[in-house]
């Protein structure tokens, strides 16, 4: 079972993993986004956000709306899997000159 959230895992499923201090974001342009807190190195309070703008699902052709709705559902399922995963941040390069 996968129990660590890494940039490699995010990339493998088509997401970008972004760190914002004590928060993380998993997402892509035009895709549903997963957001959560990092508490003691673990993903907590994970939620899914998606586009509900006036030009959202109701303006798409039925096939495209169904595809986007399916992506929301699969993202929500993955978000449930992310809850409780250890969040592994990449090592930061030391750019200071010695």
Secondary structure, 3 states (H helix, E strand, C coil): CCCEECHHHHHHCCCEEEEECCEEEEECCCCCEEEEEEECCEEEEEEEECCCCCCCHHHCCHHHHHHHHHHHHHHHHHHHHHCCCEECCCCCCCCCCC
